[in-house]
Amino acid sequence: MATLSLAACSTDLAVTNPNNADITRALARPSDVENLLAGGFNQVVNNTTGGSNDNLNNSFQVMSHENYTGLANFNMGPRAGLPRTPILNFPNNPGSASVSNDFNGLSRLARSTTIALERLGTTGFTLGTPAQDLRARAYGRFILGLALGNLALAYDSAAVVVPGGEAVPALVSYDSVMKAAIKQLDDALADASNTAAAGAGGFPLPASWLNLSTGSVSADLFQRIIRSYRARFRAEVARTPAERQAVNWGQVISDAQNGITADLNISMNPATGWTQAWVVQHYTGTNWHVMTPMIIGMADSTGAQYQAWLNQPLLNRQPFLIRTPDRRFPAGNDRAAQQASSNGGGQGAVLPTGVYFRNRVIANDGAAADGTWGFSWYDHGRFQAFQNAARIGTFPHMVMP
């Protein structure tokens, strides 16, 4: 009896733990694969400009002078400074969260999209119809292209994760990552252009996949979106004069001319996961946002004010009134008149249609009125109504030139 009991106890129990990660089980059903792919564009938005304030978007805005603030939050102050300071890259540096946010998110998106595409390509697996399979593959390749393309634009290197590739690929330079991104966009365009994709279950794309204000996306519009992205990626990846010289501008122009014909606007609602988080801080006040004369000063058409401003030592530059026929600026020959043209110029005031910049009321100049090159009397208020509506409404994603 004792011997039999010991023998029985020596047999291991084979128990499946349903909490362990299992790709095959997680993507067992066609709906699992399609749902994983469908959320891809939302992840592109959330991992670049939309989902968090602690990302590269805020750094890029101050580096390009689309915004100015001296606050260190979200790594903005260090990136806004002139002369430029080195971008630190050691572990746990003060800007590590911002720098790693997009890299981690887009890399995860590339991996999850690749897994879904590989499952879709499994022999005998189908979402339902050949057209539905083609539509999903075109969309998946498009998302993979956007993930890799944005990585190539922002970082010096990344891993090229694609169907059939290495499980743990080595990091390669940004130009190689962009080549892989363009290849995915090429393949997505080929799938979307396939007449078989118009069959049962095929195009248009469901409205929720891109969440554009126009609703569902036809095969033609989807192809145009792919071309517009391809034009942007080819043009924007160039970082040096030599690289810009090497760009095939004929391809860029052809894609741009055959790309979107109207602005692409996303229907935003934070409750459904579609958001532009930076807008919250942007409209908090002048400590967070000021339009620096470094860029908008060029619009002044009254004389040599901008040149005189540039000629001053960096820390001695003072704000000046910008008068211009450009209707994006408030009209008026003094600050009070321009404030009137800015619907009063108060914080939270919605600007008249077509006006992008407000001349703020003096009481709101705040601590940002420090007399340095970053300060002006102007704020960017184009999206004030969007902010006032709790960021529910349409927001431009890609606009016509």
C-alpha positions as CSV (number, residue, x, y, z in Angstrom):
1,M,0.0,0.0,0.0
2,A,2.8,2.4,1.0
3,T,4.7,1.6,-2.2
4,L,1.7,2.2,-4.4
5,S,1.0,5.5,-2.7
6,L,4.5,6.7,-3.2
7,A,4.4,5.6,-6.9
8,A,1.2,7.5,-7.4
9,C,2.6,10.7,-5.8
10,S,5.6,10.6,-8.2
11,T,3.5,11.4,-11.2
12,D,3.5,15.1,-12.1
13,L,0.1,16.7,-12.6
14,A,-0.3,18.3,-16.1
15,V,-2.4,21.4,-15.5
16,T,-2.7,24.3,-18.0
17,N,-2.4,27.7,-16.4
18,P,-4.8,29.9,-18.3
19,N,-3.0,33.0,-16.9
20,N,0.2,32.2,-18.8
21,A,0.8,34.1,-22.0
22,D,-0.2,31.9,-25.0
23,I,-0.4,33.6,-28.4
24,T,-2.0,30.7,-30.1
25,R,-4.9,30.6,-27.6
26,A,-5.1,34.4,-27.5
27,L,-5.5,34.6,-31.3
28,A,-7.4,31.4,-31.7
29,R,-10.5,33.0,-33.2
30,P,-10.7,35.1,-36.3
31,S,-12.3,37.9,-34.3
32,D,-9.3,37.9,-32.0
33,V,-6.9,38.6,-34.9
34,E,-9.1,41.3,-36.5
35,N,-9.7,43.1,-33.2
36,L,-6.0,43.1,-32.4
37,L,-5.3,44.7,-35.8
38,A,-8.2,47.1,-35.6
39,G,-6.8,49.0,-32.6
40,G,-3.5,49.7,-34.4
41,F,-4.1,53.2,-35.6
42,N,-5.3,54.3,-32.2
43,Q,-2.0,53.0,-30.8
44,V,-0.1,55.0,-33.4
45,V,-1.9,58.2,-32.3
46,N,-1.5,57.4,-28.6
47,N,2.2,56.5,-28.9
48,T,3.1,59.7,-30.9
49,T,1.1,62.8,-30.3
50,G,-2.0,61.8,-28.4
51,G,-2.0,59.5,-25.4
52,S,0.4,61.0,-23.0
53,N,2.1,64.3,-22.1
54,D,5.3,62.6,-21.3
55,N,6.3,61.8,-24.9
56,L,8.4,63.2,-27.7
57,N,5.7,65.4,-29.0
58,N,6.2,68.0,-26.3
59,S,9.9,68.0,-26.8
60,F,9.6,68.3,-30.6
61,Q,7.2,71.3,-30.2
62,V,9.6,73.3,-28.1
63,M,12.6,72.3,-30.2
64,S,10.9,73.5,-33.4
65,H,9.6,76.7,-31.7
66,E,6.0,75.7,-32.1
67,N,5.8,76.2,-28.3
68,Y,8.0,77.8,-25.7
69,T,8.2,77.2,-21.9
70,G,11.0,77.1,-19.4
71,L,9.3,74.4,-17.3
72,A,11.2,71.2,-16.9
73,N,8.0,69.2,-17.1
74,F,7.9,66.5,-19.8
75,N,11.5,67.5,-20.7
76,M,10.4,70.7,-22.3
77,G,12.6,73.3,-20.6
78,P,15.9,71.4,-21.4
79,R,14.8,70.9,-25.0
80,A,13.7,74.6,-25.5
81,G,17.0,76.1,-24.4
82,L,19.3,78.1,-26.7
83,P,22.1,77.3,-27.3
84,R,21.0,73.6,-27.5
85,T,22.2,71.3,-24.8
86,P,23.1,67.6,-25.3
87,I,20.3,65.0,-25.2
88,L,21.2,62.8,-22.3
89,N,20.9,59.1,-22.8
90,F,22.1,57.4,-19.6
91,P,19.7,55.2,-17.6
92,N,17.2,57.1,-15.5
93,N,18.2,60.5,-16.8
94,P,15.8,63.3,-16.2
95,G,14.2,62.9,-19.6
96,S,14.2,59.2,-19.9
97,A,10.4,58.8,-19.6
98,S,9.8,61.2,-22.5
99,V,12.5,59.7,-24.7
100,S,11.5,56.1,-24.1
101,N,7.8,56.5,-24.3
102,D,7.4,56.5,-28.1
103,F,10.2,54.0,-28.6
104,N,8.6,51.4,-26.3
105,G,5.1,52.0,-27.5
106,L,5.8,51.9,-31.2
107,S,8.1,48.9,-30.8
108,R,5.4,47.0,-28.9
109,L,2.9,47.9,-31.6
110,A,5.2,46.6,-34.3
111,R,5.5,43.3,-32.5
112,S,1.8,42.8,-31.8
113,T,0.9,43.7,-35.4
114,T,3.5,41.3,-36.7
115,I,2.1,38.5,-34.5
116,A,-1.4,39.2,-35.9
117,L,-0.2,39.2,-39.5
118,E,1.6,36.0,-39.0
119,R,-1.5,34.4,-37.5
120,L,-3.5,35.7,-40.5
121,G,-1.0,34.1,-42.8
122,T,-1.2,30.7,-41.2
123,T,-2.3,28.0,-43.7
124,G,-6.1,27.4,-43.4
125,F,-6.7,30.5,-41.2
126,T,-9.3,33.0,-42.4
127,L,-11.3,35.8,-41.0
128,G,-14.2,34.7,-43.1
129,T,-13.7,35.7,-46.8
130,P,-10.7,36.3,-49.0
131,A,-11.6,40.0,-49.3
132,Q,-11.8,40.3,-45.5
133,D,-8.4,38.7,-45.2
134,L,-6.9,41.1,-47.8
135,R,-8.5,44.1,-46.1
136,A,-7.0,43.1,-42.7
137,R,-3.6,42.4,-44.2
138,A,-3.5,45.7,-46.0
139,Y,-4.5,47.5,-42.8
140,G,-2.0,45.5,-40.7
141,R,0.8,46.3,-43.1
142,F,-0.2,49.9,-43.0
143,I,0.0,50.0,-39.2
144,L,3.3,48.2,-39.1
145,G,4.6,50.7,-41.6
146,L,3.5,53.6,-39.4
147,A,5.1,52.1,-36.3
148,L,8.4,51.5,-38.0
149,G,8.3,54.8,-39.9
150,N,7.7,56.9,-36.8
151,L,10.5,55.0,-35.0
152,A,12.8,55.9,-37.9
153,L,11.9,59.5,-37.8
154,A,12.5,59.9,-34.1
155,Y,15.4,57.6,-33.1
156,D,18.9,56.8,-34.4
157,S,18.1,53.1,-34.4
158,A,15.3,50.5,-33.8
159,A,14.5,46.9,-34.3
160,V,12.8,45.9,-37.6
161,V,10.1,43.6,-36.5
162,V,8.2,42.1,-39.5
163,P,6.4,38.9,-40.3
164,G,8.8,36.0,-40.9
165,G,11.7,38.0,-39.4
166,E,13.9,37.3,-36.5
167,A,12.2,36.8,-33.1
168,V,14.7,39.2,-31.4
169,P,16.2,41.3,-34.2
170,A,19.2,43.5,-33.5
171,L,19.0,47.3,-33.6
172,V,19.7,48.8,-37.0
173,S,20.1,52.4,-38.2
174,Y,17.1,54.7,-38.8
175,D,17.5,54.6,-42.6
176,S,17.2,50.8,-42.6
177,V,14.2,51.0,-40.3
178,M,12.6,53.5,-42.8
179,K,13.3,51.2,-45.7
180,A,11.4,48.5,-43.9
181,A,8.6,50.9,-43.1
182,I,8.3,51.9,-46.8
183,K,8.2,48.2,-47.8
184,Q,5.3,47.6,-45.5
185,L,3.4,50.7,-47.0
186,D,4.2,49.4,-50.5
187,D,2.7,46.0,-49.6
188,A,-0.3,47.6,-47.9
189,L,-1.0,49.7,-51.0
190,A,-0.7,46.5,-53.2
191,D,-3.2,44.7,-51.1
192,A,-5.6,47.6,-50.9
193,S,-5.4,48.0,-54.7
194,N,-6.2,44.4,-55.3
195,T,-9.7,44.1,-56.9
196,A,-10.3,41.0,-54.8
197,A,-10.3,43.3,-51.7
198,A,-13.6,44.7,-52.8
199,G,-15.4,41.4,-52.4
200,A,-17.7,40.3,-49.5
201,G,-16.2,41.4,-46.2
202,G,-13.6,43.7,-47.8
203,F,-13.4,47.4,-48.1
204,P,-14.4,49.9,-46.8
205,L,-12.6,49.9,-43.6
206,P,-14.9,50.0,-40.5
207,A,-15.2,53.6,-39.3
208,S,-13.8,52.7,-35.8
209,W,-10.4,51.6,-37.3
210,L,-9.2,55.1,-38.2
211,N,-12.0,56.9,-36.4
212,L,-12.0,59.7,-39.0
213,S,-14.8,62.3,-39.0
214,T,-15.8,61.1,-42.4
215,G,-16.7,57.6,-41.1
216,S,-15.8,54.4,-43.0
217,V,-12.7,54.5,-45.3
218,S,-13.1,53.4,-48.9
219,A,-10.3,51.6,-50.7
220,D,-9.5,54.7,-52.7
221,L,-9.2,56.9,-49.6
222,F,-7.1,54.3,-47.8
223,Q,-4.7,54.1,-50.8
224,R,-4.4,57.9,-50.7
225,I,-3.7,57.9,-47.0
226,I,-0.9,55.3,-47.6
227,R,0.6,57.5,-50.3
228,S,0.5,60.6,-48.2
229,Y,2.3,58.9,-45.4
230,R,4.8,57.4,-47.8
231,A,5.5,60.9,-49.1
232,R,6.0,62.3,-45.7
233,F,8.3,59.5,-44.5
234,R,10.5,59.6,-47.5
235,A,10.9,63.4,-47.2
236,E,11.2,63.6,-43.4
237,V,13.7,60.8,-42.7
238,A,16.5,62.9,-44.3
239,R,18.6,64.4,-41.6
240,T,21.6,66.0,-43.4
241,P,22.0,68.0,-46.6
242,A,23.5,64.9,-48.3
243,E,20.5,62.8,-47.3
244,R,18.1,65.4,-48.5
245,Q,19.9,65.5,-51.8
246,A,19.6,61.7,-52.1
247,V,15.8,61.7,-51.5
248,N,13.9,60.7,-54.6
249,W,11.8,63.8,-54.8
250,G,10.0,62.5,-57.8
251,Q,8.5,59.7,-55.8
252,V,7.6,62.1,-53.0
253,I,5.9,64.5,-55.4
254,S,4.0,61.7,-57.1
255,D,2.7,60.3,-53.8
256,A,1.8,63.7,-52.5
257,Q,-0.1,64.5,-55.7
258,N,-2.0,61.2,-55.5
259,G,-2.5,61.3,-51.8
260,I,-5.3,62.8,-49.7
261,T,-7.4,65.5,-51.2
262,A,-8.9,66.9,-48.0
263,D,-7.8,67.2,-44.4
264,L,-8.0,64.0,-42.3
265,N,-9.7,64.8,-39.0
266,I,-10.0,62.3,-36.2
267,S,-13.1,62.2,-34.0
268,M,-11.7,62.6,-30.5
269,N,-13.2,61.5,-27.2
270,P,-10.9,60.6,-24.2
271,A,-13.6,58.3,-22.8
272,T,-13.2,56.1,-25.9
273,G,-9.4,56.2,-25.9
274,W,-9.0,58.8,-28.7
275,T,-7.3,61.9,-27.2
276,Q,-4.8,64.6,-27.6
277,A,-3.4,64.9,-24.1
278,W,-1.0,67.8,-24.7
279,V,-3.9,70.2,-25.3
280,V,-4.7,70.1,-21.6
281,Q,-1.3,71.6,-20.5
282,H,-1.0,73.8,-23.6
283,Y,-4.0,75.8,-22.5
284,T,-3.2,75.9,-18.8
285,G,-1.4,79.3,-19.1
286,T,1.7,81.1,-20.1
287,N,3.9,79.0,-17.9
288,W,3.2,76.1,-20.2
289,H,2.8,77.8,-23.5
290,V,3.9,81.0,-25.3
291,M,4.5,81.6,-29.0
292,T,8.1,82.7,-29.4
293,P,8.9,85.5,-31.8
294,M,11.7,83.2,-33.2
295,I,9.1,81.9,-35.6
296,I,6.0,84.1,-35.6
297,G,8.1,87.2,-35.7
298,M,8.8,86.6,-39.4
299,A,5.1,87.4,-40.1
300,D,5.5,91.0,-39.2
301,S,5.3,93.2,-42.3
302,T,5.7,96.7,-40.8
303,G,9.4,97.1,-41.0
304,A,12.6,95.7,-39.5
305,Q,11.2,94.7,-36.0
306,Y,12.0,91.1,-36.4
307,Q,15.6,91.8,-37.7
308,A,16.1,94.2,-34.8
309,W,14.9,91.6,-32.4
310,L,17.3,89.0,-33.8
311,N,20.2,91.5,-33.5
312,Q,19.7,91.8,-29.8
313,P,21.6,89.5,-27.4
314,L,19.6,86.4,-26.8
315,L,18.6,87.3,-23.2
316,N,17.8,90.9,-24.0
317,R,15.1,90.4,-26.6
318,Q,11.8,92.0,-25.9
319,P,8.3,91.2,-27.3
320,F,6.9,93.4,-30.1
321,L,3.6,93.9,-31.8
322,I,3.2,91.8,-34.9
323,R,1.2,93.5,-37.7
324,T,0.5,91.4,-40.8
325,P,-2.1,90.8,-43.5
326,D,-1.9,87.1,-42.4
327,R,-5.4,86.4,-41.1
328,R,-4.2,83.8,-38.7
329,F,-3.0,86.7,-36.6
330,P,-5.3,89.2,-34.8
331,A,-5.8,92.5,-36.6
332,G,-5.0,95.8,-35.0
333,N,-2.4,98.5,-34.7
334,D,-1.9,98.2,-31.0
335,R,-2.2,95.5,-28.3
336,A,-5.6,96.5,-27.2
337,A,-7.0,96.4,-30.7
338,Q,-5.5,93.0,-31.3
339,Q,-6.9,91.7,-28.0
340,A,-10.3,92.8,-29.2
341,S,-9.7,90.9,-32.4
342,S,-8.8,87.9,-30.2
343,N,-12.3,87.8,-28.7
344,G,-10.9,89.7,-25.7
345,G,-7.6,87.8,-25.5
346,G,-8.6,86.2,-22.2
347,Q,-7.6,82.6,-21.3
348,G,-10.3,80.2,-22.5
349,A,-11.7,82.7,-25.1
350,V,-12.4,81.0,-28.4
351,L,-10.9,82.8,-31.3
352,P,-12.8,83.9,-34.4
353,T,-12.9,81.5,-37.3
354,G,-9.5,81.4,-39.1
355,V,-7.6,83.2,-36.4
356,Y,-4.9,80.9,-34.8
357,F,-3.1,83.3,-32.5
358,R,-4.4,85.5,-29.6
359,N,-2.8,88.6,-28.3
360,R,-3.4,87.8,-24.6
361,V,-4.6,90.3,-22.0
362,I,-1.7,91.8,-20.0
363,A,-2.9,90.3,-16.7
364,N,-2.3,86.9,-18.1
365,D,1.3,87.5,-19.2
366,G,2.3,85.9,-15.9
367,A,5.8,84.5,-15.0
368,A,6.6,83.9,-18.6
369,A,7.1,87.6,-19.1
370,D,10.8,87.2,-18.4
371,G,12.2,89.3,-21.2
372,T,14.0,86.5,-22.9
373,W,13.8,85.3,-26.5
374,G,11.1,82.9,-25.7
375,F,8.5,85.4,-24.6
376,S,5.9,87.2,-26.7
377,W,2.4,88.6,-26.3
378,Y,0.9,85.8,-28.4
379,D,-0.5,82.4,-27.7
380,H,-1.6,79.7,-30.1
381,G,-5.4,79.4,-29.5
382,R,-6.6,77.5,-32.6
383,F,-7.8,74.5,-30.5
384,Q,-9.3,76.4,-27.6
385,A,-12.8,75.3,-28.4
386,F,-11.6,71.7,-28.5
387,Q,-10.1,72.1,-25.1
388,N,-13.2,73.8,-23.7
389,A,-15.3,70.8,-24.9
390,A,-13.2,68.4,-22.8
391,R,-11.3,67.4,-26.0
392,I,-14.4,65.9,-27.5
393,G,-14.7,66.7,-31.2
394,T,-12.7,66.6,-34.4
395,F,-8.9,67.2,-34.4
396,P,-6.6,67.5,-37.5
397,H,-4.3,64.5,-38.0
398,M,-3.0,65.1,-41.5
399,V,-3.8,68.3,-43.4
400,M,-3.6,69.5,-47.0
401,P,-0.8,72.0,-47.7
